Amino acid sequence: MNHQQPRRRTVLRAGGLAGLAAAAGLAPNPAAAAPAPRPPRIVDLGPAVGQFSLMSAVLTGDTVHIGSRNIEPVQIISVHLPTRKVVARTELTNGHSIQALAADDSGRYLYAGILQKASGDRPNLFRWDLRTPDEPAEPLGSIGDRDVRALTVAPDGVVYAVGGGSSGAPALWEYDPTTGGVSNVGTPDPKATLARAVAATRTHAFFGAGTTFNGGGDTSRAALYAYDRSAGTFTSIAPPEMLRDPSIRDLAVLGDRLAVSTAGSTEDAKVALMDLKDLSSYRIATSIGKVAKSFTMIGDTVHYANESGLLAFLPSTNTVTPVAYDGPRLGEIWGVDSRAGKAVVTSAFGFVAEIDPARRTAAVIDLGSAGAPMAPQTVMGIAAGGGHVYVGGNATIARHTPGRDTVVKLRAPGEAKDAVVVDGILYTGQYNSEGIWRHDPRTGRTGQVAAFPSEQNRPLDVTFDEDTGLVLVGVQSDTEGGGALWTYHPRSGRHRSYANPVDDLSCVRGIASRDGVAFLGGDNTAPPDHAAPSSPSTRWPAGSCGGSTPGRRRAPPPSRYADATSTDCPARAASSSSTSPGAN
């Protein structure tokens, strides 16, 4: 499904329609085909995935501002909650996605930081004056890191930004609106691979980082620093209970306390409230799931998002519970704010929900109905079979049927990085940490059929082995390092995970199979001291897994479906989790 991602292309073209039709099961009988070959016919099927894909949201007053993801041009829309309409829109001059939005205390200025494909001289920090929304957002300059992942505005109007994507460790960046300058105030953790959390008071800025990509070896774990704005010094303040997790995921100043969360991997995420007057004093709890982000306060309770919904952290009892309500599944969440005692939640499924925790009700505003532009978005990949063509996007899979104008959108969390059609049924490898999903076009049902260890988070290639009847998926672990091979048997539902099938393997990028043998292609760069051990029964022969000498293992031991006779972890209920990585 991700064998070739078109560069900046968002229109699905059936190149060599005869070949695509054959894959989709629509080709005529070969015996009846004309003996003379015919040239391919190219048919434009229209936008592959059309939606307002989003990656950030922030509330000012009665209006929620939402940043786009993987659509051109990158843009911000403003949705007025009382009227349920898009009331303003602006386009930025650079980037493919907006993960960072922050407003100043007055609600006049909205700052945006973009993700971009390459570093350069173009701006990655913008400001939109909400008093004159018809005027476009203005570029302010660039932080030195390629991508801006998080922004905050201190009470005095100074902006702090963090991100990554460059060759070095991420820094803390400062924009002073009085001078118009952007400056690097320091790199507190030289072993961090990404910073996704920042918050600020009048006296301090708080920097949260760790390992989000390229994990393994001696890369950093969760790192939290307080930056003294007057002295220009950094102090490590991470609670010891958080240090085992890969990274600090989010930060927010809530009154006189600092809300902190981690990104989980082998363990569930942690959430904490730290006393700003005494940072050594805090309350901490283990969250539910591996994602914890987007804090807001309603009464005495902190509300925030995990992979699949809204959670409540009650500091007085140090407990975390799901927020129950009567409404749609939220999926991947990119903003949580509060208004009139309700949580304003922006979902990647394309809606804003106002959830009343006391009454357990939800009012939903569909972004398309509100007037958001349904723009073509970057394609994650394509699979064909059973009379349909499937296109992966963010939080959706578009099902096209050649010869019909109707496109069916299937809700699926995260991204379908790759997929295969077996007996008319679609099987996908879902990023981030979503395992294998299944869609049956005959029943219309879409859901998860196999879960795997959450640190095995990034599926990269999916294929089907006819000899064993197994779906094979090659996987990368972003935070821990190492690759994995997943197997799933559609007939029985059995599934297995082989961690680090080849010694020192950093990821499995490609899979092919023939006669019951799986051939793996990947990278041989994982540090040996960080490679996960393999048991004798699942260990693949050591050696190169790329180039012309792929590591390999016979998929079927004695029984034809031997890999389907046991399972490492049971399937679980559907949940959700991010073309820029680091989705959640």
C-alpha positions in Angstrom: 0.0 0.0 0.0 3.0 2.3 0.5 5.1 0.8 -2.2 5.3 4.2 -3.9 3.9 7.4 -2.4 3.4 10.1 -5.0 5.3 13.2 -4.3 2.8 16.0 -3.4 0.2 14.2 -5.4 -3.3 13.8 -4.1 -5.2 12.5 -7.2 -5.6 8.8 -7.7 -4.7 7.7 -11.2 -5.2 4.2 -12.4 -1.9 3.9 -14.3 -2.2 1.0 -16.6 -5.9 0.5 -15.8 -5.8 -3.1 -17.1 -3.3 -4.1 -14.4 -5.2 -2.3 -11.7 -8.5 -3.9 -12.8 -6.8 -7.3 -12.7 -5.7 -6.7 -9.1 -9.1 -5.5 -8.2 -10.7 -8.6 -9.7 -12.4 -6.9 -12.6 -10.3 -8.1 -15.5 -11.8 -10.3 -18.2 -10.8 -14.0 -18.5 -7.2 -14.1 -19.9 -8.2 -16.8 -22.3 -10.7 -14.5 -23.9 -8.3 -11.6 -24.1 -7.2 -10.3 -27.6 -3.8 -11.8 -28.6 -2.3 -8.5 -29.5 -1.3 -6.4 -26.4 -3.2 -3.1 -26.0 -1.6 0.1 -24.7 -2.6 0.9 -21.1 -5.5 3.3 -20.6 -5.1 5.9 -17.9 -8.3 7.0 -16.2 -8.4 9.8 -13.6 -10.6 8.6 -10.7 -10.5 12.0 -8.9 -9.2 12.8 -5.5 -7.9 9.7 -3.7 -8.8 10.9 -0.2 -10.8 14.1 0.2 -11.3 15.4 3.7 -10.2 18.2 6.0 -7.4 16.3 7.6 -6.2 17.9 10.9 -3.4 17.8 13.4 -4.0 20.5 16.0 -6.7 22.6 17.6 -6.9 25.4 20.2 -9.9 27.3 21.6 -10.2 31.1 22.0 -13.5 32.3 23.4 -16.2 30.6 21.5 -14.1 29.6 18.5 -11.9 26.6 17.9 -9.0 27.0 15.5 -7.9 23.9 13.7 -4.6 23.3 11.8 -4.6 21.1 8.7 -2.6 18.0 8.0 -1.2 16.7 4.7 -3.3 19.0 2.5 -2.1 21.8 0.2 -1.9 24.6 1.0 -1.5 24.1 4.7 -4.2 26.1 6.5 -6.1 27.0 9.6 -9.9 27.1 9.9 -11.9 28.8 12.7 -15.1 27.1 13.8 -17.6 29.2 15.8 -19.2 26.8 18.3 -22.5 28.7 18.8 -23.3 28.9 15.1 -21.6 25.6 14.2 -19.9 27.3 11.2 -16.5 27.9 9.8 -16.1 31.7 10.1 -12.5 32.3 9.0 -9.7 30.6 7.2 -6.1 31.4 6.4 -3.4 29.7 4.3 0.3 29.5 5.2 3.1 29.8 2.7 5.1 26.8 3.8 4.7 23.3 5.2 2.6 20.2 4.8 1.0 20.1 8.3 0.4 22.1 11.5 1.0 20.3 14.7 1.6 23.3 16.9 -1.0 26.0 17.6 -1.0 28.5 20.6 -2.9 31.7 21.4 -1.8 34.6 23.6 -3.7 35.4 26.7 -5.6 38.2 25.0 -6.9 35.9 22.3 -5.7 38.3 19.6 -2.8 36.4 18.2 -2.8 32.8 17.1 0.7 31.3 16.5 1.3 28.3 14.3 4.3 26.1 13.7 4.5 23.9 10.7 6.0 20.5 9.7 8.0 20.6 6.5 9.7 18.1 4.3 13.2 19.7 4.3 15.1 22.3 6.2 15.9 25.6 4.5 15.4 29.3 4.5 11.6 29.2 4.4 9.7 30.2 7.6 8.2 27.6 9.9 6.7 30.0 12.5 3.6 32.1 11.7 1.2 34.5 13.4 -2.5 35.2 12.6 -4.2 38.3 13.9 -7.7 37.1 14.9 -9.0 40.7 15.0 -8.5 40.9 11.2 -9.0 37.3 10.1 -9.4 38.3 6.5 -5.7 39.2 6.5 -3.5 36.2 5.9 -1.2 34.8 8.6 2.2 36.4 8.5 5.5 34.5 8.5 7.7 35.4 11.5 10.8 33.5 10.8 12.3 30.1 11.5 13.3 28.1 14.5 16.5 26.2 13.6 14.9 22.8 13.9 13.1 21.6 10.7 9.7 20.9 12.4 7.8 22.8 15.0 6.0 20.3 17.2 4.7 22.5 20.1 4.3 26.2 20.9 3.3 28.1 24.0 2.9 31.8 24.7 4.1 33.2 28.1 1.9 35.7 29.9 4.2 38.5 28.7 3.7 37.5 25.0 7.0 35.8 24.5 6.6 32.6 22.4 8.5 29.4 23.0 8.8 26.6 20.5 10.2 23.1 20.3 10.5 20.5 17.6 13.1 18.4 15.8 13.8 16.8 12.5 17.2 18.2 12.0 20.6 16.4 12.4 21.2 17.5 16.0 19.2 17.3 19.2 16.2 19.6 19.6 16.6 23.0 21.2 14.3 25.4 23.0 13.5 28.4 20.8 12.2 31.9 21.8 10.4 34.5 19.7 10.2 38.0 21.2 7.4 40.0 19.6 9.0 43.3 20.7 12.1 42.6 18.7 10.8 40.2 16.1 13.8 37.9 16.7 13.9 34.1 17.0 16.7 32.8 19.1 18.0 29.5 20.4 18.2 29.5 24.2 19.8 26.1 24.6 19.8 22.3 24.0 19.4 20.7 27.4 19.5 17.1 26.3 22.0 16.2 23.6 20.7 12.6 23.3 17.0 13.5 22.7 15.6 12.8 19.2 12.5 15.0 19.4 10.8 17.6 21.6 7.0 17.7 21.6 6.1 19.6 24.8 6.6 23.2 26.0 4.9 25.5 28.5 5.8 28.8 30.1 5.1 31.2 33.0 6.5 34.7 33.5 9.7 33.3 35.1 10.2 29.9 33.5 9.8 27.9 30.3 9.4 24.1 30.5 11.0 21.8 27.9 9.8 18.2 27.4 11.7 15.8 25.1 13.0 12.3 24.8 13.0 9.6 22.1 10.2 9.5 19.6 12.0 8.3 16.5 15.3 6.5 16.0 15.3 4.8 19.4 17.8 2.3 20.7 21.3 2.5 22.0 22.0 5.4 24.3 19.2 7.7 23.0 17.4 9.7 25.7 14.3 8.7 27.6 11.8 11.1 29.1 13.5 14.5 29.8 11.9 17.5 31.5 13.7 20.7 32.1 12.8 24.1 33.7 14.5 27.0 31.9 15.0 30.1 34.1 14.2 32.9 31.8 16.3 35.5 33.7 19.3 33.4 34.4 19.3 31.5 31.1 19.9 28.1 32.8 18.2 24.7 32.6 17.4 22.4 35.6 16.2 18.8 35.2 12.9 18.4 37.0 11.5 15.1 35.6 9.7 13.0 38.3 11.6 9.8 38.8 8.5 7.8 38.0 8.5 9.1 34.4 12.1 8.4 33.5 11.4 4.9 32.2 9.1 6.1 29.5 10.5 7.2 26.1 9.6 10.9 26.2 7.6 13.7 27.7 4.5 14.0 25.6 2.8 17.2 26.7 2.9 20.1 29.1 0.4 22.8 30.2 0.2 25.4 32.9 -3.1 24.9 34.8 -3.4 27.7 37.4 -0.6 27.2 39.9 0.4 23.7 38.7 2.2 22.3 35.7 0.5 19.3 34.0 3.0 16.8 32.6 2.5 13.6 30.6 4.7 11.0 29.1 4.4 8.9 25.9 4.2 5.2 26.9 5.9 2.3 25.1 6.4 -0.9 27.1 4.4 0.7 30.0 1.3 2.9 30.1 1.8 6.7 30.0 2.1 8.7 33.2 0.4 12.0 34.1 1.4 14.4 36.9 0.5 17.8 38.4 3.6 19.6 39.7 3.4 22.6 42.1 4.9 25.6 40.3 6.1 27.0 43.6 7.8 23.8 44.5 8.5 21.5 41.6 9.6 18.7 43.8 6.0 18.5 45.1 3.7 16.7 42.7 0.9 14.1 42.3 1.4 11.4 39.7 -0.7 8.6 38.3 -0.4 5.9 35.7 -2.7 6.7 32.8 -4.7 4.4 30.5 -3.0 3.6 27.3 0.3 4.8 25.8 -0.9 8.4 24.8 -1.6 11.2 27.2 -1.9 14.8 25.8 -3.9 18.0 25.4 -4.7 19.0 29.0 -7.6 21.2 30.2 -9.2 21.8 33.6 -12.9 21.5 34.3 -13.6 22.1 38.0 -11.1 20.2 40.1 -10.5 17.6 37.4 -7.9 17.5 34.6 -9.2 16.2 31.3 -7.0 15.0 28.5 -6.8 12.6 25.6 -5.4 9.1 25.1 -5.4 6.9 22.0 -9.1 6.3 21.9 -11.0 8.9 23.9 -11.2 11.4 26.8 -9.8 10.7 30.3 -10.3 12.4 33.6 -7.5 12.7 36.2 -8.7 13.6 39.7 -5.7 14.8 41.7 -7.5 14.5 45.1 -7.8 10.7 44.7 -4.9 10.3 42.2 -7.1 8.3 39.8 -7.6 8.2 36.1 -10.9 7.1 34.5 -12.5 7.3 31.1 -15.1 10.0 30.5 -18.4 8.3 29.7 -20.8 10.0 27.3 -23.5 9.3 24.8 -21.9 10.0 21.4 -19.5 8.9 18.7 -16.1 7.3 19.2 -13.5 10.1 19.3 -10.6 8.2 17.8 -7.4 10.2 17.5 -7.7 13.5 19.3 -5.8 16.7 18.4 -7.2 19.2 20.9 -8.9 19.3 24.2 -10.1 22.6 25.7 -12.9 23.6 28.1 -15.9 25.9 27.7 -18.8 26.5 30.0 -18.1 23.3 31.9 -17.8 21.2 28.8 -14.8 19.6 27.1 -14.2 20.8 23.5 -12.6 17.8 21.7 -11.3 18.0 18.2 -11.2 14.6 16.5 -9.1 13.5 13.5 -12.3 11.8 12.3 -13.3 15.3 11.2 -15.6 16.7 13.9 -15.6 18.8 17.1 -17.5 17.4 20.1 -18.6 19.4 23.1 -18.8 16.8 25.8 -20.6 17.5 29.1 -19.0 15.1 31.7 -21.7 15.7 34.3 -24.6 15.0 32.0 -22.7 12.5 29.8 -23.9 14.1 26.6 -22.1 15.2 23.5 -22.9 17.7 20.8 -21.0 17.1 17.5 -20.1 19.6 14.8 -19.1 17.8 11.5 -16.4 19.9 9.9 -17.6 19.2 6.4 -21.1 20.4 7.2 -19.7 23.4 9.0 -17.9 24.5 5.8 -14.4 23.1 6.1 -12.8 22.6 2.7 -12.8 18.9 1.7 -9.3 19.0 0.2 -7.4 16.1 -1.4 -4.8 14.9 1.1 -1.5 13.2 0.7 -1.9 9.4 0.1 -0.4 6.9 2.5 -0.7 4.1 0.0 -3.0 2.1 -2.3 -4.2 -1.5 -2.4 -6.6 -3.2 -4.8 -8.7 -6.3 -4.8 -12.2 -7.7 -4.6 -13.6 -5.1 -7.1 -12.3 -2.1 -5.0 -9.4 0.2 -4.7 -8.4 1.3 -1.2 -6.5 4.4 -0.4 -5.1 5.2 3.1 -5.2 8.6 4.6 -5.2 10.1 8.1 -7.9 8.6 10.2 -9.7 7.2 7.1 -9.5 4.7 4.3 -11.2 5.7 1.1 -12.8 2.8 -0.8 -13.2 3.4 -4.6 -15.1 1.1 -6.9 -14.0 1.5 -10.6 -17.1 2.4 -12.7 -18.9 4.1 -9.8 -18.7 7.7 -8.7 -19.4 7.0 -5.0 -16.4 6.9 -2.6 -17.0 5.2 0.7 -14.9 6.6 3.7 -14.0 4.1 6.3 -13.1 5.4 9.7 -9.8 3.9 10.9 -7.5 5.4 13.5 -4.0 6.6 12.6 -2.8 5.6 9.2 -3.1 2.5 7.0 0.6 2.4 6.1 0.1 -0.6 3.9 -2.5 -3.3 3.1 -3.4 -6.4 1.2 -6.7 -7.8 -0.1 -7.3 -11.5 0.7 -10.5 -13.2 -0.6 -12.1 -9.7 -1.1 -11.3 -8.6 2.5 -8.9 -5.8 3.3 -6.1 -6.2 5.9 -4.1 -3.2 6.9 -1.0 -2.5 9.1 -2.1 0.5 11.2 0.2 3.2 12.5 0.5 4.2 15.4 0.5 0.9 17.5 -2.8 -0.2 16.1 -1.9 -3.6 14.9 -3.8 -5.2 12.0 -7.2 -3.9 10.9 -9.8 -5.6 8.7 -12.5 -4.3 6.4 -15.2 -6.6 4.9 -17.0 -4.7 2.1 -19.8 -7.3 2.2 -20.8 -6.4 5.7 -19.3 -2.9 5.9 -17.6 -3.8 9.1 -14.2 -2.3 9.9 -12.2 -3.0 13.1 -9.0 -4.3 14.7 -8.4 -8.0 14.4 -4.8 -8.3 15.9 -3.0 -6.3 18.5 0.8 -6.5 19.1 3.2 -5.0 21.7 2.6 -1.3 21.6 6.3 -0.4 21.1 6.1 -2.2 17.7 4.3 0.8 16.4 5.1 1.5 12.7 4.0 -1.1 10.1 5.9 -0.6 6.9 4.9 -3.4 4.5 2.1 -5.9 4.2 2.0 -9.0 2.0 0.1 -12.3 1.8 1.7 -15.7 1.6 -0.5 -18.1 -0.3 1.4 -21.2 0.8 0.7 -20.7 4.5 -2.4 -18.5 4.2 -0.7 -15.8 6.4 -0.7 -12.1 6.2 2.8 -10.9 6.8 3.7 -7.4 8.2 7.1 -5.8 8.5 7.3 -3.4 11.5 9.6 -0.8 13.0 9.8 0.3 16.7 10.3 4.0 16.7 11.2 4.5 20.4 12.9 1.2 21.4 14.8 0.4 18.2 14.6 -2.9 16.4 12.2 -4.4 13.9 9.5 -7.1 14.0 7.6 -9.5 11.8 3.9 -10.0 12.4 1.9 -12.9 11.1 -1.9 -13.1 11.0 -4.0 -16.0 9.8 -7.4 -14.7 8.4 -9.1 -18.1 8.7 -8.4 -18.7 12.4 -7.6 -15.3 13.6 -4.3 -16.5 15.2 -1.4 -14.0 15.2 2.2 -13.8 16.3 5.0 -11.3 16.6 8.6 -12.1 16.0 10.7 -9.3 17.6 14.1 -8.6 16.0 13.9 -11.6 13.6 17.4 -10.8 12.4 20.3 -9.7 14.8 20.9 -6.0 14.9 17.8 -5.3 12.7 16.5 -1.7 13.1 13.4 -2.2 11.1 11.7 -4.4 8.5 10.9 -2.2 5.5 9.9 -4.8 2.9 8.5 -8.3 2.8 8.1 -10.8 -0.1 7.2 -14.4 0.1 7.4 -17.5 -2.1 6.9 -21.2 -1.4 6.4 -20.5 2.2 9.6 -18.5 2.7 9.4 -14.9 3.8 12.2 -12.6 2.6 12.8 -9.5 4.7 14.4 -6.3 3.6 15.4 -3.6 6.1 18.1 -1.7 7.9 21.0 -3.2 9.7 21.7 -0.3 12.0 20.2 -1.2 15.3 22.8 -1.0 18.2 23.6 -4.6 19.2 23.3 -3.9 22.9 19.7 -2.7 22.4 18.4 -5.5 20.2 15.5 -7.4 21.8 16.4 -11.0 22.4 14.7 -13.7 20.4 13.6 -17.1 21.7 15.1 -20.1 19.9 11.7 -20.9 18.4 11.4 -17.5 16.7 15.0 -16.5 16.1 15.8 -15.8 12.5 19.3 -16.6 11.1 21.7 -13.8 11.8 22.9 -11.8 8.8 22.1 -9.0 6.6 18.4 -8.3 5.9 18.9 -5.9 3.1 20.5 -5.8 -0.3 21.1 -9.1 -2.0 21.4 -11.3 1.1 18.1 -11.1 2.9 17.6 -12.9 6.2 14.9 -15.5 5.9 12.9 -18.1 7.8 10.5 -20.7 6.6 7.1 -19.5 7.5 5.4 -22.9 7.9 7.1 -25.3 10.3 5.6 -28.9 10.1 2.0 -28.0 9.9 0.7 -26.0 7.0 -0.6 -23.3 9.3 1.8 -23.8 12.1 2.3 -20.1 12.7 -1.4 -19.8 13.3 -1.4 -22.3 16.2 -0.5 -20.0 19.0 -0.8 -16.3 19.8 1.4 -13.9 21.6 -1.3 -11.4 22.6 -5.1 -11.5 22.2 -7.0 -9.2 19.8 -8.5 -6.2 21.6 -11.3 -3.8 21.0 -10.7 -1.0 18.4 -8.9 2.0 19.7 -7.0 4.9 18.0 -3.8 6.6 18.0 -0.2 9.9 13.2 2.7 12.1 6.2 4.6 13.3 9.1 5.7 10.8 11.7 4.9 11.1 15.4 1.2 11.3 15.0 0.1 11.1 18.5 
